[in-house]
């Protein structure tokens, strides 16, 4: 399965867990866990909320679909 988001990586870089993010968002832990494992993808609105909570540019949470070169 292709990787579409980097939520788990950014959480790890900040030494935070998906359970912490779920609490900050007010979402179910299993929902955030599925985002982190790429079993499902968050909505665009949720991505912006996640970016704000993690204090990153929303683009840091996504994987580019364009090849560099």
mmCIF file of the N, C-alpha and C atoms, coordinates in Angstrom:
data_MODEL
# 
_entry.id   MODEL 
# 
loop_
_atom_site.group_PDB 
_atom_site.id 
_atom_site.type_symbol 
_atom_site.label_atom_id 
_atom_site.label_alt_id 
_atom_site.label_comp_id 
_atom_site.label_asym_id 
_atom_site.label_entity_id 
_atom_site.label_seq_id 
_atom_site.pdbx_PDB_ins_code 
_atom_site.Cartn_x 
_atom_site.Cartn_y 
_atom_site.Cartn_z 
_atom_site.occupancy 
_atom_site.B_iso_or_equiv 
_atom_site.pdbx_formal_charge 
_atom_site.auth_seq_id 
_atom_site.auth_comp_id 
_atom_site.auth_asym_id 
_atom_site.auth_atom_id 
_atom_site.pdbx_PDB_model_num 
ATOM 1   N N  . UNK A 1 1  ? 0.847   -1.186 0.000   1.00 0.00 ? 1  UNK A N  1 
ATOM 2   C CA . UNK A 1 1  ? 0.000   0.000  0.000   1.00 0.00 ? 1  UNK A CA 1 
ATOM 3   C C  . UNK A 1 1  ? 0.890   1.247  0.000   1.00 0.00 ? 1  UNK A C  1 
ATOM 4   N N  . UNK A 1 2  ? 0.641   2.178  -0.895  1.00 0.00 ? 2  UNK A N  1 
ATOM 5   C CA . UNK A 1 2  ? 1.449   3.389  -0.931  1.00 0.00 ? 2  UNK A CA 1 
ATOM 6   C C  . UNK A 1 2  ? 1.243   4.231  0.330   1.00 0.00 ? 2  UNK A C  1 
ATOM 7   N N  . UNK A 1 3  ? 2.252   4.962  0.685   1.00 0.00 ? 3  UNK A N  1 
ATOM 8   C CA . UNK A 1 3  ? 2.185   5.865  1.840   1.00 0.00 ? 3  UNK A CA 1 
ATOM 9   C C  . UNK A 1 3  ? 1.746   7.238  1.339   1.00 0.00 ? 3  UNK A C  1 
ATOM 10  N N  . UNK A 1 4  ? 0.670   7.752  1.921   1.00 0.00 ? 4  UNK A N  1 
ATOM 11  C CA . UNK A 1 4  ? 0.139   9.039  1.479   1.00 0.00 ? 4  UNK A CA 1 
ATOM 12  C C  . UNK A 1 4  ? 0.415   10.156 2.475   1.00 0.00 ? 4  UNK A C  1 
ATOM 13  N N  . UNK A 1 5  ? 0.598   9.791  3.735   1.00 0.00 ? 5  UNK A N  1 
ATOM 14  C CA . UNK A 1 5  ? 0.833   10.832 4.727   1.00 0.00 ? 5  UNK A CA 1 
ATOM 15  C C  . UNK A 1 5  ? 2.020   10.478 5.603   1.00 0.00 ? 5  UNK A C  1 
ATOM 16  N N  . UNK A 1 6  ? 2.497   11.491 6.301   1.00 0.00 ? 6  UNK A N  1 
ATOM 17  C CA . UNK A 1 6  ? 3.682   11.340 7.143   1.00 0.00 ? 6  UNK A CA 1 
ATOM 18  C C  . UNK A 1 6  ? 3.352   11.612 8.605   1.00 0.00 ? 6  UNK A C  1 
ATOM 19  N N  . UNK A 1 7  ? 2.117   11.456 8.999   1.00 0.00 ? 7  UNK A N  1 
ATOM 20  C CA . UNK A 1 7  ? 1.704   11.793 10.356  1.00 0.00 ? 7  UNK A CA 1 
ATOM 21  C C  . UNK A 1 7  ? 2.531   11.016 11.379  1.00 0.00 ? 7  UNK A C  1 
ATOM 22  N N  . UNK A 1 8  ? 2.670   9.723  11.194  1.00 0.00 ? 8  UNK A N  1 
ATOM 23  C CA . UNK A 1 8  ? 3.420   8.900  12.152  1.00 0.00 ? 8  UNK A CA 1 
ATOM 24  C C  . UNK A 1 8  ? 4.863   9.380  12.260  1.00 0.00 ? 8  UNK A C  1 
ATOM 25  N N  . UNK A 1 9  ? 5.479   9.736  11.141  1.00 0.00 ? 9  UNK A N  1 
ATOM 26  C CA . UNK A 1 9  ? 6.867   10.183 11.141  1.00 0.00 ? 9  UNK A CA 1 
ATOM 27  C C  . UNK A 1 9  ? 7.016   11.503 11.898  1.00 0.00 ? 9  UNK A C  1 
ATOM 28  N N  . UNK A 1 10 ? 6.120   12.448 11.638  1.00 0.00 ? 10 UNK A N  1 
ATOM 29  C CA . UNK A 1 10 ? 6.191   13.739 12.321  1.00 0.00 ? 10 UNK A CA 1 
ATOM 30  C C  . UNK A 1 10 ? 5.943   13.560 13.819  1.00 0.00 ? 10 UNK A C  1 
ATOM 31  N N  . UNK A 1 11 ? 5.000   12.707 14.179  1.00 0.00 ? 11 UNK A N  1 
ATOM 32  C CA . UNK A 1 11 ? 4.779   12.419 15.599  1.00 0.00 ? 11 UNK A CA 1 
ATOM 33  C C  . UNK A 1 11 ? 6.053   11.862 16.235  1.00 0.00 ? 11 UNK A C  1 
ATOM 34  N N  . UNK A 1 12 ? 6.704   10.929 15.581  1.00 0.00 ? 12 UNK A N  1 
ATOM 35  C CA . UNK A 1 12 ? 7.930   10.329 16.115  1.00 0.00 ? 12 UNK A CA 1 
ATOM 36  C C  . UNK A 1 12 ? 9.034   11.375 16.239  1.00 0.00 ? 12 UNK A C  1 
ATOM 37  N N  . UNK A 1 13 ? 9.157   12.241 15.243  1.00 0.00 ? 13 UNK A N  1 
ATOM 38  C CA . UNK A 1 13 ? 10.166  13.300 15.292  1.00 0.00 ? 13 UNK A CA 1 
ATOM 39  C C  . UNK A 1 13 ? 9.950   14.221 16.489  1.00 0.00 ? 13 UNK A C  1 
ATOM 40  N N  . UNK A 1 14 ? 8.695   14.387 16.887  1.00 0.00 ? 14 UNK A N  1 
ATOM 41  C CA . UNK A 1 14 ? 8.365   15.255 18.018  1.00 0.00 ? 14 UNK A CA 1 
ATOM 42  C C  . UNK A 1 14 ? 8.202   14.473 19.317  1.00 0.00 ? 14 UNK A C  1 
ATOM 43  N N  . UNK A 1 15 ? 8.517   13.194 19.282  1.00 0.00 ? 15 UNK A N  1 
ATOM 44  C CA . UNK A 1 15 ? 8.422   12.320 20.449  1.00 0.00 ? 15 UNK A CA 1 
ATOM 45  C C  . UNK A 1 15 ? 7.008   12.339 21.044  1.00 0.00 ? 15 UNK A C  1 
ATOM 46  N N  . UNK A 1 16 ? 6.024   12.229 20.150  1.00 0.00 ? 16 UNK A N  1 
ATOM 47  C CA . UNK A 1 16 ? 4.621   12.205 20.548  1.00 0.00 ? 16 UNK A CA 1 
ATOM 48  C C  . UNK A 1 16 ? 3.976   10.926 20.025  1.00 0.00 ? 16 UNK A C  1 
ATOM 49  N N  . UNK A 1 17 ? 2.881   10.541 20.628  1.00 0.00 ? 17 UNK A N  1 
ATOM 50  C CA . UNK A 1 17 ? 2.174   9.307  20.261  1.00 0.00 ? 17 UNK A CA 1 
ATOM 51  C C  . UNK A 1 17 ? 0.848   9.645  19.591  1.00 0.00 ? 17 UNK A C  1 
ATOM 52  N N  . UNK A 1 18 ? 0.310   8.679  18.855  1.00 0.00 ? 18 UNK A N  1 
ATOM 53  C CA . UNK A 1 18 ? -0.980  8.880  18.192  1.00 0.00 ? 18 UNK A CA 1 
ATOM 54  C C  . UNK A 1 18 ? -2.096  9.095  19.214  1.00 0.00 ? 18 UNK A C  1 
ATOM 55  N N  . UNK A 1 19 ? -1.990  8.468  20.391  1.00 0.00 ? 19 UNK A N  1 
ATOM 56  C CA . UNK A 1 19 ? -3.001  8.665  21.440  1.00 0.00 ? 19 UNK A CA 1 
ATOM 57  C C  . UNK A 1 19 ? -3.024  10.123 21.897  1.00 0.00 ? 19 UNK A C  1 
ATOM 58  N N  . UNK A 1 20 ? -1.854  10.736 21.995  1.00 0.00 ? 20 UNK A N  1 
ATOM 59  C CA . UNK A 1 20 ? -1.766  12.156 22.361  1.00 0.00 ? 20 UNK A CA 1 
ATOM 60  C C  . UNK A 1 20 ? -2.461  13.008 21.298  1.00 0.00 ? 20 UNK A C  1 
ATOM 61  N N  . UNK A 1 21 ? -2.187  12.720 20.021  1.00 0.00 ? 21 UNK A N  1 
ATOM 62  C CA . UNK A 1 21 ? -2.795  13.484 18.935  1.00 0.00 ? 21 UNK A CA 1 
ATOM 63  C C  . UNK A 1 21 ? -4.311  13.323 18.952  1.00 0.00 ? 21 UNK A C  1 
ATOM 64  N N  . UNK A 1 22 ? -4.779  12.111 19.173  1.00 0.00 ? 22 UNK A N  1 
ATOM 65  C CA . UNK A 1 22 ? -6.226  11.865 19.238  1.00 0.00 ? 22 UNK A CA 1 
ATOM 66  C C  . UNK A 1 22 ? -6.861  12.715 20.341  1.00 0.00 ? 22 UNK A C  1 
ATOM 67  N N  . UNK A 1 23 ? -6.203  12.776 21.487  1.00 0.00 ? 23 UNK A N  1 
ATOM 68  C CA . UNK A 1 23 ? -6.717  13.574 22.601  1.00 0.00 ? 23 UNK A CA 1 
ATOM 69  C C  . UNK A 1 23 ? -6.758  15.060 22.237  1.00 0.00 ? 23 UNK A C  1 
ATOM 70  N N  . UNK A 1 24 ? -5.705  15.544 21.597  1.00 0.00 ? 24 UNK A N  1 
ATOM 71  C CA . UNK A 1 24 ? -5.644  16.957 21.199  1.00 0.00 ? 24 UNK A CA 1 
ATOM 72  C C  . UNK A 1 24 ? -6.742  17.308 20.190  1.00 0.00 ? 24 UNK A C  1 
ATOM 73  N N  . UNK A 1 25 ? -7.024  16.369 19.288  1.00 0.00 ? 25 UNK A N  1 
ATOM 74  C CA . UNK A 1 25 ? -8.032  16.582 18.254  1.00 0.00 ? 25 UNK A CA 1 
ATOM 75  C C  . UNK A 1 25 ? -9.454  16.336 18.749  1.00 0.00 ? 25 UNK A C  1 
ATOM 76  N N  . UNK A 1 26 ? -9.572  15.557 19.835  1.00 0.00 ? 26 UNK A N  1 
ATOM 77  C CA . UNK A 1 26 ? -10.893 15.146 20.297  1.00 0.00 ? 26 UNK A CA 1 
ATOM 78  C C  . UNK A 1 26 ? -11.463 14.030 19.438  1.00 0.00 ? 26 UNK A C  1 
ATOM 79  N N  . UNK A 1 27 ? -10.567 13.243 18.829  1.00 0.00 ? 27 UNK A N  1 
ATOM 80  C CA . UNK A 1 27 ? -10.968 12.143 17.963  1.00 0.00 ? 27 UNK A CA 1 
ATOM 81  C C  . UNK A 1 27 ? -10.714 10.817 18.668  1.00 0.00 ? 27 UNK A C  1 
ATOM 82  N N  . UNK A 1 28 ? -11.314 9.767  18.148  1.00 0.00 ? 28 UNK A N  1 
ATOM 83  C CA . UNK A 1 28 ? -11.111 8.420  18.659  1.00 0.00 ? 28 UNK A CA 1 
ATOM 84  C C  . UNK A 1 28 ? -9.670  7.981  18.386  1.00 0.00 ? 28 UNK A C  1 
ATOM 85  N N  . UNK A 1 29 ? -9.062  7.310  19.347  1.00 0.00 ? 29 UNK A N  1 
ATOM 86  C CA . UNK A 1 29 ? -7.679  6.837  19.187  1.00 0.00 ? 29 UNK A CA 1 
ATOM 87  C C  . UNK A 1 29 ? -7.529  5.906  17.987  1.00 0.00 ? 29 UNK A C  1 
ATOM 88  N N  . UNK A 1 30 ? -8.533  5.075  17.741  1.00 0.00 ? 30 UNK A N  1 
ATOM 89  C CA . UNK A 1 30 ? -8.422  4.134  16.623  1.00 0.00 ? 30 UNK A CA 1 
ATOM 90  C C  . UNK A 1 30 ? -8.435  4.855  15.275  1.00 0.00 ? 30 UNK A C  1 
ATOM 91  N N  . UNK A 1 31 ? -9.135  5.973  15.185  1.00 0.00 ? 31 UNK A N  1 
ATOM 92  C CA . UNK A 1 31 ? -9.149  6.752  13.945  1.00 0.00 ? 31 UNK A CA 1 
ATOM 93  C C  . UNK A 1 31 ? -7.758  7.286  13.645  1.00 0.00 ? 31 UNK A C  1 
ATOM 94  N N  . UNK A 1 32 ? -7.138  7.889  14.644  1.00 0.00 ? 32 UNK A N  1 
ATOM 95  C CA . UNK A 1 32 ? -5.798  8.444  14.457  1.00 0.00 ? 32 UNK A CA 1 
ATOM 96  C C  . UNK A 1 32 ? -4.794  7.324  14.184  1.00 0.00 ? 32 UNK A C  1 
ATOM 97  N N  . UNK A 1 33 ? -4.956  6.205  14.836  1.00 0.00 ? 33 UNK A N  1 
ATOM 98  C CA . UNK A 1 33 ? -4.079  5.060  14.591  1.00 0.00 ? 33 UNK A CA 1 
ATOM 99  C C  . UNK A 1 33 ? -4.178  4.600  13.138  1.00 0.00 ? 33 UNK A C  1 
ATOM 100 N N  . UNK A 1 34 ? -5.381  4.581  12.582  1.00 0.00 ? 34 UNK A N  1 
ATOM 101 C CA . UNK A 1 34 ? -5.553  4.185  11.173  1.00 0.00 ? 34 UNK A CA 1 
ATOM 102 C C  . UNK A 1 34 ? -4.905  5.189  10.240  1.00 0.00 ? 34 UNK A C  1 
ATOM 103 N N  . UNK A 1 35 ? -4.938  6.478  10.609  1.00 0.00 ? 35 UNK A N  1 
ATOM 104 C CA . UNK A 1 35 ? -4.232  7.477  9.794   1.00 0.00 ? 35 UNK A CA 1 
ATOM 105 C C  . UNK A 1 35 ? -2.738  7.203  9.824   1.00 0.00 ? 35 UNK A C  1 
ATOM 106 N N  . UNK A 1 36 ? -2.214  6.932  11.014  1.00 0.00 ? 36 UNK A N  1 
ATOM 107 C CA . UNK A 1 36 ? -0.770  6.716  11.175  1.00 0.00 ? 36 UNK A CA 1 
ATOM 108 C C  . UNK A 1 36 ? -0.285  5.464  10.455  1.00 0.00 ? 36 UNK A C  1 
ATOM 109 N N  . UNK A 1 37 ? -1.153  4.495  10.295  1.00 0.00 ? 37 UNK A N  1 
ATOM 110 C CA . UNK A 1 37 ? -0.772  3.261  9.603   1.00 0.00 ? 37 UNK A CA 1 
ATOM 111 C C  . UNK A 1 37 ? -1.165  3.290  8.123   1.00 0.00 ? 37 UNK A C  1 
ATOM 112 N N  . UNK A 1 38 ? -1.718  4.393  7.680   1.00 0.00 ? 38 UNK A N  1 
ATOM 113 C CA . UNK A 1 38 ? -2.185  4.564  6.298   1.00 0.00 ? 38 UNK A CA 1 
ATOM 114 C C  . UNK A 1 38 ? -3.315  3.611  5.921   1.00 0.00 ? 38 UNK A C  1 
ATOM 115 N N  . UNK A 1 39 ? -4.040  3.103  6.917   1.00 0.00 ? 39 UNK A N  1 
ATOM 116 C CA . UNK A 1 39 ? -5.202  2.265  6.635   1.00 0.00 ? 39 UNK A CA 1 
ATOM 117 C C  . UNK A 1 39 ? -6.358  3.125  6.126   1.00 0.00 ? 39 UNK A C  1 
ATOM 118 N N  . UNK A 1 40 ? -6.359  4.386  6.524   1.00 0.00 ? 40 UNK A N  1 
ATOM 119 C CA . UNK A 1 40 ? -7.309  5.370  5.989   1.00 0.00 ? 40 UNK A CA 1 
ATOM 120 C C  . UNK A 1 40 ? -6.642  6.733  6.050   1.00 0.00 ? 40 UNK A C  1 
ATOM 121 N N  . UNK A 1 41 ? -7.196  7.675  5.321   1.00 0.00 ? 41 UNK A N  1 
ATOM 122 C CA . UNK A 1 41 ? -6.598  9.001  5.242   1.00 0.00 ? 41 UNK A CA 1 
ATOM 123 C C  . UNK A 1 41 ? -7.507  10.041 5.902   1.00 0.00 ? 41 UNK A C  1 
ATOM 124 N N  . UNK A 1 42 ? -6.905  11.013 6.588   1.00 0.00 ? 42 UNK A N  1 
ATOM 125 C CA . UNK A 1 42 ? -7.704  12.076 7.195   1.00 0.00 ? 42 UNK A CA 1 
ATOM 126 C C  . UNK A 1 42 ? -8.250  13.011 6.121   1.00 0.00 ? 42 UNK A C  1 
ATOM 127 N N  . UNK A 1 43 ? -9.320  13.687 6.473   1.00 0.00 ? 43 UNK A N  1 
ATOM 128 C CA . UNK A 1 43 ? -9.866  14.695 5.564   1.00 0.00 ? 43 UNK A CA 1 
ATOM 129 C C  . UNK A 1 43 ? -8.896  15.872 5.478   1.00 0.00 ? 43 UNK A C  1 
ATOM 130 N N  . UNK A 1 44 ? -9.067  16.700 4.496   1.00 0.00 ? 44 UNK A N  1 
ATOM 131 C CA . UNK A 1 44 ? -8.226  17.888 4.354   1.00 0.00 ? 44 UNK A CA 1 
ATOM 132 C C  . UNK A 1 44 ? -8.382  18.769 5.589   1.00 0.00 ? 44 UNK A C  1 
ATOM 133 N N  . UNK A 1 45 ? -9.592  18.915 6.063   1.00 0.00 ? 45 UNK A N  1 
ATOM 134 C CA . UNK A 1 45 ? -9.839  19.710 7.272   1.00 0.00 ? 45 UNK A CA 1 
ATOM 135 C C  . UNK A 1 45 ? -9.053  19.142 8.458   1.00 0.00 ? 45 UNK A C  1 
ATOM 136 N N  . UNK A 1 46 ? -9.068  17.838 8.617   1.00 0.00 ? 46 UNK A N  1 
ATOM 137 C CA . UNK A 1 46 ? -8.330  17.201 9.709   1.00 0.00 ? 46 UNK A CA 1 
ATOM 138 C C  . UNK A 1 46 ? -6.830  17.391 9.544   1.00 0.00 ? 46 UNK A C  1 
ATOM 139 N N  . UNK A 1 47 ? -6.330  17.320 8.311   1.00 0.00 ? 47 UNK A N  1 
ATOM 140 C CA . UNK A 1 47 ? -4.903  17.536 8.077   1.00 0.00 ? 47 UNK A CA 1 
ATOM 141 C C  . UNK A 1 47 ? -4.468  18.920 8.539   1.00 0.00 ? 47 UNK A C  1 
ATOM 142 N N  . UNK A 1 48 ? -5.295  19.923 8.283   1.00 0.00 ? 48 UNK A N  1 
ATOM 143 C CA . UNK A 1 48 ? -4.962  21.276 8.718   1.00 0.00 ? 48 UNK A CA 1 
ATOM 144 C C  . UNK A 1 48 ? -4.988  21.384 10.244  1.00 0.00 ? 48 UNK A C  1 
ATOM 145 N N  . UNK A 1 49 ? -5.916  20.700 10.889  1.00 0.00 ? 49 UNK A N  1 
ATOM 146 C CA . UNK A 1 49 ? -5.958  20.686 12.353  1.00 0.00 ? 49 UNK A CA 1 
ATOM 147 C C  . UNK A 1 49 ? -4.712  20.008 12.915  1.00 0.00 ? 49 UNK A C  1 
ATOM 148 N N  . UNK A 1 50 ? -4.333  18.892 12.312  1.00 0.00 ? 50 UNK A N  1 
ATOM 149 C CA . UNK A 1 50 ? -3.145  18.152 12.756  1.00 0.00 ? 50 UNK A CA 1 
ATOM 150 C C  . UNK A 1 50 ? -1.910  19.028 12.601  1.00 0.00 ? 50 UNK A C  1 
ATOM 151 N N  . UNK A 1 51 ? -1.785  19.684 11.457  1.00 0.00 ? 51 UNK A N  1 
ATOM 152 C CA . UNK A 1 51 ? -0.633  20.553 11.212  1.00 0.00 ? 51 UNK A CA 1 
ATOM 153 C C  . UNK A 1 51 ? -0.558  21.663 12.262  1.00 0.00 ? 51 UNK A C  1 
ATOM 154 N N  . UNK A 1 52 ? -1.690  22.240 12.613  1.00 0.00 ? 52 UNK A N  1 
ATOM 155 C CA . UNK A 1 52 ? -1.707  23.308 13.620  1.00 0.00 ? 52 UNK A CA 1 
ATOM 156 C C  . UNK A 1 52 ? -1.269  22.772 14.981  1.00 0.00 ? 52 UNK A C  1 
ATOM 157 N N  . UNK A 1 53 ? -1.774  21.613 15.358  1.00 0.00 ? 53 UNK A N  1 
ATOM 158 C CA . UNK A 1 53 ? -1.427  21.026 16.651  1.00 0.00 ? 53 UNK A CA 1 
ATOM 159 C C  . UNK A 1 53 ? 0.058   20.670 16.710  1.00 0.00 ? 53 UNK A C  1 
ATOM 160 N N  . UNK A 1 54 ? 0.586   20.140 15.618  1.00 0.00 ? 54 UNK A N  1 
ATOM 161 C CA . UNK A 1 54 ? 1.989   19.736 15.569  1.00 0.00 ? 54 UNK A CA 1 
ATOM 162 C C  . UNK A 1 54 ? 2.921   20.900 15.210  1.00 0.00 ? 54 UNK A C  1 
ATOM 163 N N  . UNK A 1 55 ? 2.335   22.066 14.900  1.00 0.00 ? 55 UNK A N  1 
ATOM 164 C CA . UNK A 1 55 ? 3.085   23.262 14.537  1.00 0.00 ? 55 UNK A CA 1 
ATOM 165 C C  . UNK A 1 55 ? 4.014   23.012 13.357  1.00 0.00 ? 55 UNK A C  1 
ATOM 166 N N  . UNK A 1 56 ? 3.437   22.420 12.296  1.00 0.00 ? 56 UNK A N  1 
ATOM 167 C CA . UNK A 1 56 ? 4.167   22.185 11.051  1.00 0.00 ? 56 UNK A CA 1 
ATOM 168 C C  . UNK A 1 56 ? 3.334   22.683 9.889   1.00 0.00 ? 56 UNK A C  1 
ATOM 169 N N  . UNK A 1 57 ? 3.987   22.903 8.762   1.00 0.00 ? 57 UNK A N  1 
ATOM 170 C CA . UNK A 1 57 ? 3.276   23.226 7.533   1.00 0.00 ? 57 UNK A CA 1 
ATOM 171 C C  . UNK A 1 57 ? 2.514   21.981 7.098   1.00 0.00 ? 57 UNK A C  1 
ATOM 172 N N  . UNK A 1 58 ? 1.300   22.131 6.666   1.00 0.00 ? 58 UNK A N  1 
ATOM 173 C CA . UNK A 1 58 ? 0.472   20.988 6.279   1.00 0.00 ? 58 UNK A CA 1 
ATOM 174 C C  . UNK A 1 58 ? 1.160   20.139 5.207   1.00 0.00 ? 58 UNK A C  1 
ATOM 175 N N  . UNK A 1 59 ? 1.992   20.747 4.393   1.00 0.00 ? 59 UNK A N  1 
ATOM 176 C CA . UNK A 1 59 ? 2.702   20.010 3.343   1.00 0.00 ? 59 UNK A CA 1 
ATOM 177 C C  . UNK A 1 59 ? 3.679   18.990 3.914   1.00 0.00 ? 59 UNK A C  1 
ATOM 178 N N  . UNK A 1 60 ? 4.127   19.210 5.162   1.00 0.00 ? 60 UNK A N  1 
ATOM 179 C CA . UNK A 1 60 ? 5.021   18.248 5.801   1.00 0.00 ? 60 UNK A CA 1 
ATOM 180 C C  . UNK A 1 60 ? 4.307   16.947 6.151   1.00 0.00 ? 60 UNK A C  1 
ATOM 181 N N  . UNK A 1 61 ? 2.986   16.973 6.128   1.00 0.00 ? 61 UNK A N  1 
ATOM 182 C CA . UNK A 1 61 ? 2.200   15.778 6.476   1.00 0.00 ? 61 UNK A CA 1 
ATOM 183 C C  . UNK A 1 61 ? 1.838   14.945 5.253   1.00 0.00 ? 61 UNK A C  1 
ATOM 184 N N  . UNK A 1 62 ? 2.204   15.422 4.082   1.00 0.00 ? 62 UNK A N  1 
ATOM 185 C CA . UNK A 1 62 ? 1.836   14.741 2.844   1.00 0.00 ? 62 UNK A CA 1 
ATOM 186 C C  . UNK A 1 62 ? 3.068   14.257 2.097   1.00 0.00 ? 62 UNK A C  1 
ATOM 187 N N  . UNK A 1 63 ? 2.885   13.243 1.277   1.00 0.00 ? 63 UNK A N  1 
ATOM 188 C CA . UNK A 1 63 ? 3.935   12.722 0.418   1.00 0.00 ? 63 UNK A CA 1 
ATOM 189 C C  . UNK A 1 63 ? 3.659   13.247 -0.980  1.00 0.00 ? 63 UNK A C  1 
ATOM 190 N N  . UNK A 1 64 ? 4.661   13.838 -1.600  1.00 0.00 ? 64 UNK A N  1 
ATOM 191 C CA . UNK A 1 64 ? 4.503   14.390 -2.941  1.00 0.00 ? 64 UNK A CA 1 
ATOM 192 C C  . UNK A 1 64 ? 4.156   13.289 -3.946  1.00 0.00 ? 64 UNK A C  1 
ATOM 193 N N  . UNK A 1 65 ? 3.295   13.622 -4.881  1.00 0.00 ? 65 UNK A N  1 
ATOM 194 C CA . UNK A 1 65 ? 2.941   12.675 -5.942  1.00 0.00 ? 65 UNK A CA 1 
ATOM 195 C C  . UNK A 1 65 ? 3.753   12.927 -7.203  1.00 0.00 ? 65 UNK A C  1 
ATOM 196 N N  . UNK A 1 66 ? 4.597   13.949 -7.183  1.00 0.00 ? 66 UNK A N  1 
ATOM 197 C CA . UNK A 1 66 ? 5.431   14.282 -8.328  1.00 0.00 ? 66 UNK A CA 1 
ATOM 198 C C  . UNK A 1 66 ? 6.836   13.770 -8.120  1.00 0.00 ? 66 UNK A C  1 
ATOM 199 N N  . UNK A 1 67 ? 7.417   13.237 -9.170  1.00 0.00 ? 67 UNK A N  1 
ATOM 200 C CA . UNK A 1 67 ? 8.809   12.826 -9.138  1.00 0.00 ? 67 UNK A CA 1 
ATOM 201 C C  . UNK A 1 67 ? 9.694   14.059 -9.283  1.00 0.00 ? 67 UNK A C  1 
ATOM 202 N N  . UNK A 1 68 ? 10.780  14.092 -8.523  1.00 0.00 ? 68 UNK A N  1 
ATOM 203 C CA . UNK A 1 68 ? 11.731  15.196 -8.671  1.00 0.00 ? 68 UNK A CA 1 
ATOM 204 C C  . UNK A 1 68 ? 12.665  14.871 -9.824  1.00 0.00 ? 68 UNK A C  1 
ATOM 205 N N  . UNK A 1 69 ? 13.041  15.912 -10.534 1.00 0.00 ? 69 UNK A N  1 
ATOM 206 C CA . UNK A 1 69 ? 14.001  15.673 -11.590 1.00 0.00 ? 69 UNK A CA 1 
ATOM 207 C C  . UNK A 1 69 ? 13.681  16.391 -12.778 1.00 0.00 ? 69 UNK A C  1 
# 
